[in-house]
Amino acid sequence: MRINPSFKEFISLAKKHNLIVFSYKFYSDWINPVSSYYGLSKNIKRDSFLLESVEGEEKVCRFSFLGFCPLYIFKTRGKDIFIEKNKKVFSFQTKKHPLYELKRLMQKFKVAPKKNLRFFGGFVGYLGYDIIRFYEPIGEELFDPLDTYDIYLILPKFLIIFDHLKREIEILSFSILEEKKDLRKIYFQEKDNLEKIYKKIIQPYKLSSLAFSSSVKVKVKSNFKKRDFLETVKKAKKYIKEGEIIQLVLSQNFSLEFKGDPFLVYRYLRILNPSPYMFYLNFSDVKLCGSSPEMLLRCEKGILITHPIAGTRKRGENEEEDKKLEESLINDPKERAEHIMLLDLARNDLGRVAKEATVEVPVFMKIERFSYVMHIVSEVRAKLKKGINLFEALISCFPAGTVSGAPKVRAMQIINELEPHKRTIYAGCVGYFSFTNSFDTCIIIRTIIFKNNCAYVQAGAGIVNDSKPLNEYKEIINKAKAAILAVILANK
């Protein structure tokens, strides 16, 4: 096996860098991320992830990322920071905010560059909605029924990149160099690591077929009774009529008992609701699988991109009905007004961290279809201002206006008052933060959270002045439907 870098190149890189990436690339037209993850998962004892992205008009899935064996785990609860390395945990309280501590940790690494990689190593995981409390006064912290970490990110030692367009698979192994280490031993150990992973993923793994029927009876609970939710919509509308807010995204959390395999839920979700951002996070504290349709923010080569989604209709039974529903959606004054308002909010958010006069809207109010619903989608782009780091850029848009409301801060304060529990992970983001100052994140919606033998699904609806409470209730049910069905089908 011929790996990169060569031994001679490695010795040269080791003089200036303390994080080196070793890689092996090959071509395959039959190995896929799901079977590879399934095969490797039998030997993965620590945290791991699978990220899949859908790009382009034809929704061709271009890249998938599979990562495992964390070199570092970064977790936070409020001001408490937990950094784990080699199964040893160092904990302390931040005097600033958690993302400041993550930035400091990432700055310790001098990474040897590797060209032409979409994601060149870094931290992967989630940022929960409630980290916004460090940046905005949204009110007293509510009860957390899940008792989860606010942030949970891992730096994987091993990363497998699947390029489905070129049929390329690249296995990466990251090595942290410390003083007085035998470089020759490290090099050949890393070569051995790559060979072992290659041999594992080229094996033909047989996954169980997916049955789209279930005899399991499952009771779905909500943190809102229907009548209470309808009354809460009326309270939100009262704030709107009084001029305190223009829009509010009110959410509802559903829970059901689950004793199956969360990865099987992910497999069902990929079929039921294929989306631009598919993810499976298999962490020790909590597991997430999601099919988010909505980017929060991406940064590549200094270009910031966000895709606000607002305006929803259910899917039709056939193409003719779909077209009628599309026409109804795009011409609905309420939906148009809501979308334009949230588009303006996204432009303003990016404007805070963008070079002057670089904010633009290349895609305006386009209909995109998903399995159960269709949405109005736009795209906003801008150039990142000099001196702004990737976390400052992210927080400028966090959380998205499409899951909070407008004006954003007052909307979040009212959410804190009206919703019964802390949002925890829901409405935060999942993604990666690369050592090359790039990142890609999606909003945590259409997502299932697994903890304590339960599955949790949360969904929201945008409340405006002329909202009808029952319609907003139905919208939430439609948005949660695919995720809940995936759980039911995979339940034992």
N, C-alpha and C positions, 0 to 999 in steps of 0.2 A: 504493500500500500504506500503510495506516494502522497505525503501530506504537505500542507503549507503551514508555516514557513519551513524552509529547509533548515537543517541543523546550523549551518553557517549563518543564515539569516536570523535565526533565533538568538544566537549568541550576540549578534550585533544589536538586535532589538532589546535584549535584556539589559544592555548598558544604559538605556534611556527610559525604559518603561517598566512598570511593576505589575501590569496586567497584560498578558499575551494571549491572543486567540489562535488556537490550532484548528485547522479545518481539513475536511476531506469532502470533495464534491463528486457526485456521480449522477447518472441519468437513469430514470425508471418510468415506465408508463403504467405500472400496476400497483406500486406501493402508495398508500394514501395515509393521511395524518391520523384518521380514526383507528385504523388497524394497527398502525405503528404505536400510537398511544396505548392501545389495549395490550399489545405485546410487551411493551416496556413497563407498563404499570405493575406487572406481576413482580418486578424487581425494584420498583421505586418505593422506598419506605418513607421518604420525606416529601415535602411540598412540591407540587408540579403544576403545569398549566398547558392548555391548548388554546391558541388564538387562531381564528380563521377570519379572513376578510374577503368581502365581495366587492369587486370593482367593475366599472365600465357599464355601458348601456345594456349589455347582454348579461349582466350579473355573473360574469365568469369569475370564479374564486381564484385569484392570482396567487396570493401568499398565505401560507399557514405557518405558525410558529409553535414548536413543541419544546418545552423547557422543563428541566428537573435537576435534582440534587443541588439545593441552594448553598452557595458560598456564604451568603449573608441573608438574614431575614430582618426586615425593618417593620416594627409594629408600634402603634401608639394607642393610648387611651387618654383623652384629654391632654394634659401636659406631660404625662408619663411616656417616656420613650424606651423601647426595648430593642436592642440590637443583638442579634444572635449570630455567632460565628463558631463553627466546630462544636455545636451543641452547648456552647457556653453563652449565657445571656448577660449582657451589660445593660443596666437600667439606670435612668436618671430623669430628672425633670428639666424640660426645656425652659430657658428664660425668655425665649422669643416665641417660636411656633414650630410645629413638627416638620414642615417642609424646609425650614431653615436647617434643621438637623440632617435631613436627608441630603440636602445640597452639600453640606459639609462632608458627609460620608462619601458622596460620589466624587468630590474634589480630591480625595486621597489617592485616587487611582490615576496613574499616567498610562493611558491605554495606547497600545500600538495600533495604528489605524489599519483598517482593511477596506479597500474600495468596493463600491458597487453592492453594498448590502443594504437592504431596506431597514433592517433592525440590527445594529451592531452592538449587541450586548447592553445590559443595563438592568434596571429594576422593573419588575412586572407584578401587577396585582390591582388592588382597588384603593380608592380614596372615598370614604363615606361622606354623605351629605353634611353631617354635623361638624366637619372641620371648618366650615364657614364661620363658626362661632369665634375663631381666632381673628377674623378679619372684619366681621360686621356684628353689630349689636342686635341679635335676633330674639333675645329673651332667655329665660331660665331653661336649663337643659331638662328635657322630659325623661320619663322612665324608659329604659331600653329593655324590651322583653326578650331580646336575643342575647344580650350581654356579649357583644362582639367588639373587636378592635375597630377604632376609627379609621386607621390606615393599616394595610397589610400588604407588603411588597417583598418579593424575593429577587435576589441576584442569582440566576441559575448558573451552575458550572457547565451544564450541557444544554445546547440549543440546536434544534434541528429546523432548518428552513426549507419549506417545500415551495418551489416556484412551479405552479401548475401550468403556466403558459409555456415555459421552456422545458418542462418535465425534468427539472433539476432538483436534486436534494443535496443540501449541504449540511454536514454535521460539524458543529463547532464545540470546542472544549476550551474553557477559559481557565487560565492558570495565574494565580496570584503569586508573584515572586517575592520571597522574603530573603533577608541577608543570610549569607553562609549556607546557601542551598546548592546542591549538586546539580548544575544545569543539564549535564548529560543525562543524569537519571530522570530529571523532570521531562526532558524531551521525549525519551523513549517510553516513559510511563504514559504521556499524553497520546503518543502514537498508538500504544496498546489500548487506551481508552476508546479511541476512535474506531479501531478495528472491532472491538467488542460490541459497540453500539451498531456498527454497520452490519455485523453478523446477525444481530437480533432483529433489526428492522427489515432485512431481506427475507426473513422466514415468513411463509404464508400462514397468517393467523386466521382462524375461522371464528368469526363473530356470530352470535346467535341472530337469527332472523327477527325482524320486528313485526309483531302481531298488532294490528290496529283494531283490536277489540279487547275488552276487559270485563271480567265478571266481578271484579273487586268493587265493593260498595264503599265509597269514601265520603265522609262528611266534610264539606268545606265551610270553615268558619271565617267570619270577618271581624275586624276591630270596630266596625260600624254596623248597627242595625239599619235596615233600609230606611225606616222612617227618620232615624237620627241623621243619616247622611243627607236626606232630602232637606231636613231642617238646617243642617250645616251649610248647604248650598245657599239657602235663603239668607243666612247670616253673612256669608261671603258677599252676596249681592247687595246687602245693606251697606257694607263697607264701600262697595263700588258706587252706589247711589250717593253716598256721602262724600265722594271725591277723594277718598284716601288711597284707593288703588284703581287701576283700569282693568286688571285681570288677575286672577288667583288660580293656581293649580292645586286643587284639592285631591288628596289621594286616599286610597282605601287598601288595607292589607288583608290578604286572604291566607289562611293556613290550613294544612291538612296533614294528617298522620302519614309518615312515609318510612317504610322499612326496606326499600329496595336499593338498587345501585344508582347513585346520582349520575354516573357516566352514561347509563342506559337512558336516563331522562334527557341528557344532552343529545344522544343519538336520535331520539324521537323528535326533539325540538328542531334539529337540523332539517328534518323532513317537513314537519308541520309548519315551521315559521322561518325559512331560510332568510337571513338578513345580512346587511353589510358588515355587522360586527357579531360574530359568533365567538363565545368563549366558555371555557371550562376551567375553573380554578379549584384545584384539589388541595386545600390548605388544612393544616392540622386542627385549627380552631373552627373553621367553617368551610363549606363548599358552595361554589356559585356556578350555575350554568345559565347562559343568557343568549338572546338573539336580538340584540339592540339594533333598531333601524337608524339610530341617530348618533352621529359624531358629536362629541363635545368640542374638542379642538385638536387639530393636528399642526405640527410644526416641522417643516422639511426645508433645509437650506435657507432658513430665515423667512420662509413664507408661512403665514398663519392661515388656516382654513377652518371654517365651521359651517355646518349645514343645519340651520334651524328648521324644525318640523312643527307645523301647527295647522290644524284643519284635518278632520278625520271623517271618513265614512266607512261603513262595513263593506266588504266585498260582495259583488253580485253572484248570482247562481250561474251566469254565463257571460260571454263577451258583450252581448247587447246590453244586459243589465249593468255590467261594469261601466260601460260608456255613458249610460244615463246617470249613474251615480257620480262619475267623474265630472260630468257637466253640471250636475246639481252642486257638487262640492266647490268647484272653481268659481261658480257664479253666486254662491251663498254670501250675502253681505256680511253676516256675522263671522263666518270662517275667514273671509278675506281680510276683514278688519283685524281679527285676532292674529292672523299670520303676519300682516304688515307691521303691527305693533311689536311682535316678537322679533321680526327681522330688524327693525330699527334698534331694538334693544341689543341684538347681537352686533350690529354695526357700532353702536356706542361702546359696548364692552371691548371690542377689538381696538377701537379708536384710542383707548387709554394706554395701550402698549404698542401702538403702530407708529411707523414713520408718518410724518404729516402728508396728507393727501394721497395715501396709498390704499385706503379702504375702498373696496369695490364689490359689486354684486354681479358676478358673471352668470349666475343662474337665478331666475326670478319666478317663483310660484309655478313649479312644475309638479305634476301629479306622479307619485310613485306608488306602485301596488305591492302589498305584502299578502300573506296567506289569508288573514281574516279581515284586514282593514286596508284602506288606501289613505295616503296623506298628501298634503301640499308641502313641497320641499323647496328651499332656496339655498344658495351658496354665497358665503361672504369670505373674501380674501383680503389680506393686508400684509405689508412687510414689517417684520419685527423691528422695533426701535432699538438703537444701540444702547447697550448697558442694561437691558432687560433680560433676566435669566428665564429659563423655561418654566420654572414654577410660578414666577410672577406673571408670566403670560397666561398660564393656565388659570390662575386664581382670578384674573380679570374677567373670565367667562364663567366662573364657578359659583354656585351651580348654574346650569343653563336656565335662561328665562322660560324655556318651554316646560320646565318642571317646578318652577317657582311662581313667576308672575311678573307684573310690572305696576309701578316701580318695584324693582327687585327686593330691596331691603325691607320696605314696608310689607310687601307680600309675604316675605319669609317670617316676619314677626307675627302676622295674622295666621299663617300656617301653624306656627308654634302654639298659638292660642286655640285653634280650631281642631287640629288633629290630636287624637288621644295619646299617641305614643311618639317617641323619638323616631325619626326616619331611619336612623342608623346607616345602612349601606345603600338603600334605595335612593335614587336621584343623585348619587355621587357619580364616580366614573371608574371604568376599568381600562387599563392600557399599559403601555410601556414608556419608560423614560430612559433614553439611550445616552451613552457616554459621548455621542457625537452632537449633543445639544438638539436632538430631534425627539419628538414624542408623538404618540397617536393615542387618543382616548375616545371612548364612547360613553354615552350616558347610561347609567344603570337603570334601564327600563326593560320590560319583557324578560325579566330575570327571575330565576328561582334561587332562593337561599336555603341551604340545608343545614339544620342544626338540631340536636336533641331529638332525633327521630321524627322531625317535622320538616315540611317543605313550606316556604313562605313566598308568596307572590304579591307584589304591590303594583298598583296602577293608578294613574291620575287623570283628571279631566280639567280643561281650562274653563274657568267660570268667568263670564263677562256679563254685562248689564242685562242683555236679553236672553241669558241662558235659561233653559227649562230644566228644573231639578231632575225630573225623571229621565230626560235625554242624557244628562251628564252621568247619571247612575248607569244607564245602559252602555254609554261609551266606555266606562271603566270595565264593565263586564266583558265587552268585546275585546278590549286591549289585553285583558288577563286570560282570555279563553284558551289560547294556544299553549301557554305555559302550564296552566292547570291541567289541560288534557294530557300533556306530555308526562306530568307527574302521575296521573291516574293510570295511564297505559303502562308505566314502568313499575307501578306499585306491586308489591307481593300480596 
